[in-house]
Amino acid sequence: MQALAIFQATLEITLPVFAMVFIGLGLKRARWIDAAFVTTASQLVFKATLPTLIFLSIIRADLEATLNPRLLGVFALATLGSFLAVWGWAALRVARADRGSYIQGAFRGNCGASSAWRWRPACMATTASPPVACCSAW
């Protein structure tokens, strides 16, 4: 029965995402969405609604229960250290035009340091061309 509960929880998370993708594809085929709409909607999301959502989430958070300055410090140092290591690696191994994409790809996880280093040794050991393709899988 636990497998069924896990499957149901997985569907509750993934189905809305896939529904939005397919709705978007349908609206694009119906020509209700075009490149101008995508640009405008992206700007609205990234400049207005997402910052508002983050702000409201911070306001509602119980900081006394969740704020741990020591843990935040560790993550900040780990993120800075991993960023500097990735930047150094990119300076040595990645073409200048691809460096921004490579470095950005290293920090796509929920917590840059932990997710960035999970798969990096495998990518560093490869001779992927371009290296961005390897790192964008993170």
N, C-alpha and C positions, 0 to 999 in steps of 0.2 A: 504494500500500500504506500510505502514511503516513496517508491519510484514514481508512482502516479502523482503524488503531491509535488514532487520535484518537477515533473513534466508539466503539470498545471502551472506552477509558479514560473517556469521558463516561458510558457506560452503567454502568460499575463504580461511578461516583460517584452517579449519579441513581437507579438502580434500587432500591437499599436505602431511599432516602428515600420513593419512591413506594410501595414495598412496605409500609413502616410506615404510611403514610397509609391505604392500602386495607385493611390489617389492622385499623387503628383504626376505620375506617368499618364494617367487617364486625362487629367486636366491639360497636360501638355499636348496630347494627341487631339484633344477637342479644341486646341488653340485658345484656351482661356489663360494659359500661362505662357509668357515669352521671356526672352532674355532681360528685357527692361523690368519686368515684374520681379524676376529672381534677384536682380541687383537691388531694387528698391526694398524688397522683403528682407534680404540679407542685411542691408544697412539698418533697417528698422530693428531687426532681431539683435544684431551685435552692438548697436549704439544706444538702444532704448530698452527693449523688453528684457534682454538677458541681464544687463546691469541692475535693472529694477528687481528682477527675480532674486539675484544674489543679495542685494541690499535687504530685501524683505526676509530672506532666509536667515541672514545674520541677525536681524532684529528679533526674529522669533526664536532663535537658538538659546538654549540654556547654557550660557557661557560658564557658569560656576561648575556645571557637571562635565563640560566637555573641554574647556580651555586648559591646556597643559603646556605652559611656557617651555618647559624643558624639552618635551617632545617636538614642539614647534621649532625650537632652536636646532635640534638634531636634524629635522627634515630640511630646514633652511640651509644648514651647512652641507648636508648631503646633496641637495639640489644644486647649490652653487658649485660644489666640487665636481659633480658629474657634468654640469654644464661646461665648466672650464676644461675638463678632460675631453669631452666631446668636441669642443671648439678646437682644442689642440690637435686632436686626431684629425678633424676635418681640415685644419690648416696644412697638415702633412699629407693627407691621403685623398682629399676630395677636391675636384676642380672648383675654382672660385665661384663660378656661376651656380653650382649646385650646393654650396655650403649652407646657405640659409635653409633650404629644404631639408638637408641632412640633419642639421642641428634641431630644427623645429620637430622633425620626426622623432627625435630622441625623447621628446617631452610631451608625448600625446597621452600618457597614462594619467590616472587620477592623482598620483603623487610622483612627479617627475623622477626623483631619485630611484625609487623602488622599481618602477616599471621600466625606466630607461636602461637600467643595468641588467634586468632579467635576461634579455636576449642578446645584448650587445656583444658578448664574446663570440657567439656564433657568427654574427655579421662581420665582426672585425677579422675573423679568421678566413672569411670568404674573399674572393676577388670579384664580388658582384659588380656588374657594370650596368648602369651607374650604381654607386653605393646607396643612393637615395632609395632605390627599389627595395633593397634589403631592409633598410631602416623604416620604411613607411609601413611595414607589416606590424610594427609595434602599435 
